[in-house]
Amino acid sequence: MQLSLVSDKKILSMSRRTDPAWFPEKFCRVLQEKYSPERVHTIVIWTKHPVVFLQQPYRDLLSEYDQLYFHLTITGLGGTEIEPNVPNYKDALSLIPDLSAFVGSPDRIRVRPDPLIRVRKNGKVIENLERALEIVQSACSYGIRNFSTSFCFPYLKVVQRLARHGFTLLPYSTEMQLEILSRLKKSSGQGVVHACCIPGAPVSRCIDGELLSRLHPQGEQCAAVKAKNQRELCGCTSSIDLGWYAMTCKSGCLYCYANPG
């Protein structure tokens, strides 16, 4: 049996640090100047705004690359005070067929009802679990088979930001988290729900070099070395992140750890 050689092409992550939908000119310029298509195995795109990538200037430029893989975050909170500048979940879900056609397969899209969050405001508890279950089921009807989720982490700046808006963050116990993961898995049918850095759950990879190799249109293999400087429970493959925390995302999500305010 002939073994496939591992390519020296890079995996780009665009971006863990900001939603690239808000900065198309900046990201397009970086790609054109530093990362031409022949240097790139896959561009992994993280966004809550899929429509932007189906339009110019992203569409034509990204079409030149061999493989795109989308992490499409849909929490069910879009348009609320918690995610004020994010699309409604039904609008985002409706774009999955167009996005699948753009990247060549629904297997190159992972839908993320992430994070799951529970807060109290004015005596009322607000959470997105039931909506997340609906999102998973709806995405499955479009051929999506991979999902990721996590729980809102109580970083001090996140707790303080929520408090300024009148919200108190309510924690989920470990037992509750594992039970919720089980419910999400049932909603996915034959799909896979990856737990992103959740204690007690299997370690997962949001950027998965082995998966990206299997999905590559030309069958090119990429290096699957574990990324450095990630959280202990993160199993992600090494990649180059193109974003900067200084490029503050304009989605306005109150739970965002990347937002300095």
C-alpha positions as CSV (number, residue, x, y, z in Angstrom):
1,M,0.0,0.0,0.0
2,Q,1.4,3.4,-1.0
3,L,1.6,5.9,1.9
4,S,0.6,9.5,1.3
5,L,3.3,12.1,2.0
6,V,2.5,14.7,4.6
7,S,2.2,18.1,2.9
8,D,4.1,21.1,4.3
9,K,1.1,23.3,3.5
10,K,-0.3,25.2,6.5
11,I,-3.6,25.1,8.3
12,L,-4.9,28.7,8.8
13,S,-7.3,29.5,11.6
14,M,-9.4,32.6,10.8
15,S,-9.8,33.3,13.7
16,R,-10.1,32.3,17.4
17,R,-9.5,35.9,18.3
18,T,-12.2,37.8,16.3
19,D,-14.9,37.1,13.8
20,P,-13.4,37.7,10.4
21,A,-16.8,38.7,9.1
22,W,-16.2,42.2,10.5
23,F,-12.8,42.7,8.8
24,P,-12.9,41.4,5.3
25,E,-10.5,43.8,3.7
26,K,-7.9,43.2,6.5
27,F,-8.1,39.4,6.3
28,C,-8.1,39.4,2.5
29,R,-5.0,41.5,2.4
30,V,-3.2,39.2,4.8
31,L,-4.1,36.2,2.7
32,Q,-3.0,37.8,-0.5
33,E,0.3,39.1,0.9
34,K,1.4,36.2,3.1
35,Y,-0.6,33.0,2.4
36,S,-1.1,32.3,-1.3
37,P,-3.2,29.2,-2.1
38,E,-0.2,27.0,-2.9
39,R,1.0,27.5,0.7
40,V,-2.3,26.6,2.4
41,H,-3.8,23.2,3.1
42,T,-7.1,24.4,4.7
43,I,-8.5,27.7,5.9
44,V,-10.6,27.1,9.0
45,I,-13.1,29.9,9.4
46,W,-14.9,30.7,12.6
47,T,-17.9,33.0,12.3
48,K,-21.5,33.8,13.3
49,H,-22.1,35.7,10.1
50,P,-22.0,33.2,7.2
51,V,-23.6,35.5,4.6
52,V,-20.4,37.7,4.6
53,F,-18.4,34.8,3.1
54,L,-20.8,34.2,0.4
55,Q,-20.3,37.8,-0.8
56,Q,-17.4,39.8,-2.1
57,P,-14.5,40.3,-1.4
58,Y,-14.3,37.0,0.5
59,R,-16.1,34.7,-2.0
60,D,-13.8,35.0,-5.0
61,L,-10.6,35.1,-2.9
62,L,-11.5,32.1,-0.8
63,S,-12.6,30.1,-3.8
64,E,-8.9,30.0,-4.9
65,Y,-8.0,27.9,-1.9
66,D,-8.1,24.1,-2.0
67,Q,-10.2,23.6,1.2
68,L,-12.3,25.7,3.5
69,Y,-13.8,24.4,6.8
70,F,-16.3,26.5,8.6
71,H,-17.0,26.6,12.3
72,L,-20.5,28.2,12.2
73,T,-21.6,29.4,15.6
74,I,-25.3,29.6,16.2
75,T,-26.3,29.8,19.8
76,G,-30.0,30.8,19.4
77,L,-29.2,34.2,21.2
78,G,-28.7,36.3,18.0
79,G,-30.4,39.6,18.2
80,T,-31.0,39.5,21.9
81,E,-29.2,41.7,24.5
82,I,-26.7,38.9,25.0
83,E,-25.7,38.8,21.3
84,P,-27.0,42.2,20.0
85,N,-25.3,42.2,16.6
86,V,-25.6,38.6,15.6
87,P,-28.1,37.1,13.1
88,N,-31.3,35.4,14.2
89,Y,-30.6,31.7,14.5
90,K,-33.2,30.8,11.8
91,D,-31.5,33.2,9.3
92,A,-28.1,31.6,10.0
93,L,-29.5,28.1,9.7
94,S,-31.2,29.0,6.3
95,L,-27.8,29.8,4.8
96,I,-26.3,26.3,5.5
97,P,-27.3,24.9,2.0
98,D,-25.5,27.9,0.3
99,L,-22.5,27.6,2.5
100,S,-22.3,23.8,1.9
101,A,-22.4,24.4,-1.8
102,F,-19.6,27.0,-1.5
103,V,-17.3,24.7,0.5
104,G,-18.3,21.6,-1.5
105,S,-19.9,19.5,1.3
106,P,-21.8,19.8,4.5
107,D,-19.0,17.7,6.0
108,R,-16.8,20.8,5.9
109,I,-19.1,22.7,8.2
110,R,-19.3,22.2,12.0
111,V,-22.2,24.0,13.7
112,R,-21.5,25.3,17.2
113,P,-24.4,26.0,19.6
114,D,-21.6,27.4,21.7
115,P,-21.5,28.6,24.4
116,L,-24.4,27.2,26.4
117,I,-25.3,29.9,28.9
118,R,-27.7,30.4,31.8
119,V,-28.2,33.8,33.4
120,R,-30.7,35.6,35.7
121,K,-32.0,39.1,35.1
122,N,-34.8,40.8,37.0
123,G,-35.7,37.4,38.6
124,K,-36.0,35.6,35.3
125,V,-33.7,32.8,34.3
126,I,-32.6,32.9,30.6
127,E,-30.8,30.0,28.9
128,N,-30.3,28.7,25.4
129,L,-30.3,25.0,25.9
130,E,-33.7,24.3,24.4
131,R,-32.9,26.5,21.4
132,A,-29.5,24.7,21.0
133,L,-31.4,21.3,20.8
134,E,-33.6,22.8,18.1
135,I,-30.5,24.2,16.2
136,V,-28.8,20.8,16.2
137,Q,-31.9,19.1,14.8
138,S,-32.4,21.7,12.1
139,A,-28.7,21.6,11.1
140,C,-29.0,17.8,10.8
141,S,-31.8,18.3,8.3
142,Y,-29.3,20.1,6.1
143,G,-26.7,17.3,6.3
144,I,-24.6,18.6,9.1
145,R,-23.1,15.8,11.2
146,N,-20.5,17.6,13.4
147,F,-21.3,19.9,16.3
148,S,-19.3,21.5,19.1
149,T,-20.4,23.1,22.3
150,S,-19.0,24.4,25.6
151,F,-20.3,26.2,28.6
152,C,-19.8,29.9,29.4
153,F,-16.7,30.1,31.5
154,P,-16.9,32.6,34.4
155,Y,-13.9,34.7,33.5
156,L,-13.9,37.8,35.8
157,K,-14.3,40.3,33.0
158,V,-17.2,38.2,31.5
159,V,-19.0,38.1,34.9
160,Q,-18.4,41.8,35.4
161,R,-19.6,42.7,31.9
162,L,-22.8,40.6,32.3
163,A,-23.4,42.3,35.7
164,R,-23.1,45.8,34.1
165,H,-26.0,44.7,31.9
166,G,-28.0,43.3,34.8
167,F,-27.2,39.6,34.3
168,T,-26.0,37.2,36.9
169,L,-24.2,34.2,35.4
170,L,-25.6,30.9,36.8
171,P,-23.2,27.9,36.7
172,Y,-23.9,24.4,35.5
173,S,-22.6,21.6,37.7
174,T,-20.4,18.9,36.1
175,E,-23.3,16.5,36.3
176,M,-25.6,18.9,34.5
177,Q,-23.0,19.5,31.8
178,L,-22.6,15.8,31.1
179,E,-26.4,15.4,31.0
180,I,-26.8,18.3,28.6
181,L,-24.1,16.8,26.3
182,S,-26.1,13.6,26.3
183,R,-29.3,15.4,25.3
184,L,-27.4,17.2,22.5
185,K,-26.0,13.9,21.2
186,K,-29.5,12.4,21.1
187,S,-30.7,15.5,19.1
188,S,-27.9,15.0,16.6
189,G,-29.1,11.5,15.7
190,Q,-26.1,9.9,13.9
191,G,-24.1,13.1,14.2
192,V,-21.2,13.8,16.6
193,V,-21.3,16.4,19.3
194,H,-17.8,17.5,20.4
195,A,-17.3,18.8,23.9
196,C,-14.9,21.8,23.7
197,C,-12.7,21.7,26.9
198,I,-15.5,20.3,29.1
199,P,-14.2,18.4,32.2
200,G,-15.3,14.8,32.3
201,A,-15.9,14.7,28.5
202,P,-13.5,13.2,25.9
203,V,-10.9,15.6,24.6
204,S,-11.9,16.9,21.1
205,R,-10.3,18.8,18.3
206,C,-12.0,21.8,16.7
207,I,-9.1,22.0,14.3
208,D,-8.6,18.4,13.4
209,G,-5.7,17.7,11.1
210,E,-6.7,14.1,10.5
211,L,-10.3,15.1,9.5
212,L,-9.0,17.9,7.3
213,S,-6.7,15.4,5.5
214,R,-9.6,13.0,4.9
215,L,-11.8,15.8,3.6
216,H,-9.2,17.4,1.3
217,P,-10.4,17.4,-2.3
218,Q,-7.0,16.2,-3.6
219,G,-6.4,13.9,-0.7
220,E,-3.4,15.9,0.6
221,Q,-2.3,15.0,4.1
222,C,-1.4,17.7,6.6
223,A,0.6,17.5,9.7
224,A,-1.5,16.6,12.7
225,V,0.8,17.8,15.5
226,K,-1.0,19.0,18.6
227,A,-1.2,22.8,19.0
228,K,0.9,24.4,21.7
229,N,-0.3,27.0,24.2
230,Q,-3.9,25.9,24.2
231,R,-6.0,24.9,27.2
232,E,-5.2,21.5,28.8
233,L,-8.3,19.9,27.5
234,C,-7.9,21.2,24.0
235,G,-6.7,18.5,21.4
236,C,-6.5,20.8,18.4
237,T,-4.0,20.4,15.6
238,S,-1.4,23.1,15.2
239,S,-2.4,26.0,13.0
240,I,-1.6,29.6,12.3
241,D,-4.2,32.0,13.7
242,L,-4.5,35.1,11.5
243,G,-6.6,37.2,13.9
244,W,-5.6,39.8,16.6
245,Y,-7.4,40.5,19.8
246,A,-7.0,44.2,18.9
247,M,-9.5,43.7,16.1
248,T,-12.4,43.9,18.5
249,C,-15.4,41.9,17.2
250,K,-18.5,44.1,16.7
251,S,-21.0,41.3,17.4
252,G,-21.2,42.6,21.0
253,C,-21.6,39.2,22.7
254,L,-21.6,39.8,26.5
255,Y,-20.0,36.4,27.3
256,C,-17.0,36.9,24.9
257,Y,-13.6,36.3,26.6
258,A,-11.8,37.9,23.7
259,N,-13.4,41.3,24.2
260,P,-11.2,43.4,26.5
261,G,-14.1,45.5,27.8
